[in-house]
Each structure stands twice: as C-alpha cells, then as structure tokens.
Amino acid sequence: MSFLADGFVEAWRLITSGSPEVFHALGVSVLCTLLAITLAALIAVPYGAWLGLFRPRTGRAQVFALRVGMAFPTVVIGLLVYAMFSRRGFLGSFDLLYTRAAIITGEFVLAFPLLGSLAHGAAASLDRRVTETALTLGATRGQALRRALGEIRPAIAAAYLAAFGRCITELGIAITVGGNLRMRTRTLPSTIQWELTRGNFAAALAPGLLLLGLACAAAVVTHRLSREAQR
C-alpha cells in the first residue's frame, strides 16, 4: 500500500511542479488529437448525416463499413499508416514517419468511422418529414443536409467528444508511427508505457492521472450532451 501511496505523492509532485516531459507529452497528445478529430469531423459528420438522411442504395453497405472501421484495433491502424509512410510506402518520400503528422493521420483514420457512424445514427433518427418538406419547398439536398446538421448539433458535439476520448487514450498508433521520441512525439499513453518499462511507477502515474482527468472530463460532457440530444 505504501508503494502505491508514495507513487501518488510523487506523481502529484511531478504534476504540480510542471514536469517538462509530462506536460510536453500532454501538449502533443491534445494537439494531435484535436487536429485529427477536427479534420475527420469535417468529412465524416456530413457524410454520416447524408447516409442517415437520404439512405442511398448502397447506404447499408457503407454504414456497415463504418461500423467495421470502429472495431479496428489501433495497432492495425498504426501498421497501415506505417506502410504508407515508410521508405517503401507510396508516401515515403514525404519523410513523415515518426512525426506528429503520422500520429494525426493515424488518429484521423481511428476517429473517422466513429464520427461517421454516430452522425448517421443521429440523422437517421430525425423525422423524415422535415427533410421531405424542405425538398418539396424547393430546397436542395445540400440545404436540407445543412438544416439537419443544425438539428443534431448536440449529437455531433457528443460524437466529437467521444472521438476525443477514444483518440487521446490510444497507444498503438502513437508508438507504431510516432516512434515515442522524447520531447518530440511522446504522448501521455506512450509516456506511461515508457516509464513502466524503466520501472518508474510514479513517473508513469503522473501522465496517467492527467490522461484519466481528460478522459473523464470528455465522458462527463458527452453524457450531458447525449441527454440534451435525447430531449
């Protein structure tokens, strides 16, 4: 028990003293995650809402593909991005492997199906008469889609936060394509893994506490937004 208590005390000291390594990892994690899910949302949310509103002929297959994508292990996503950015990959000439851009790309792939699937579910639950009436009155499909996106704003915000919680805690992508480079691409989860391999429990617990705080905050806000969307 004293081992755990001493670890918490030392971890709290590292946080309150502003440990450069811990807070650099925090900055990398938050920056990469926010950029990745924002870029993914710009495409995935309208796409998912379009599937839910207009239900194209191949819509079921596309929704199924999104749901399969949600179940992809992060290590597999990391391997795919590694194959793209490695020297023998088709994007190898850009020399992006073991950079933040590679982490952002991997998290983009991770967030896209989640955001698209949740946007689809929210749009599909809307009363279809709203869209049909708008189209009857002369609105284009693009205008009807924008109107629907306005109606499901709480659900979109909840999806965004769910994607944030999913990406901020992932480890496989960060290590596989980020390389876990000190003060460059090391994230909170990869810092935990690195410090544990060195036997530094307190140094691993400090980023763990920050990560837990971020994940809990995202979960609480997501829950409140989900309740608002249901109302």
Order of alpha helices (4+ residues) and beta strands (2+ residues): alpha-alpha-alpha-alpha-alpha-alpha-alpha-alpha-alpha-alpha-alpha
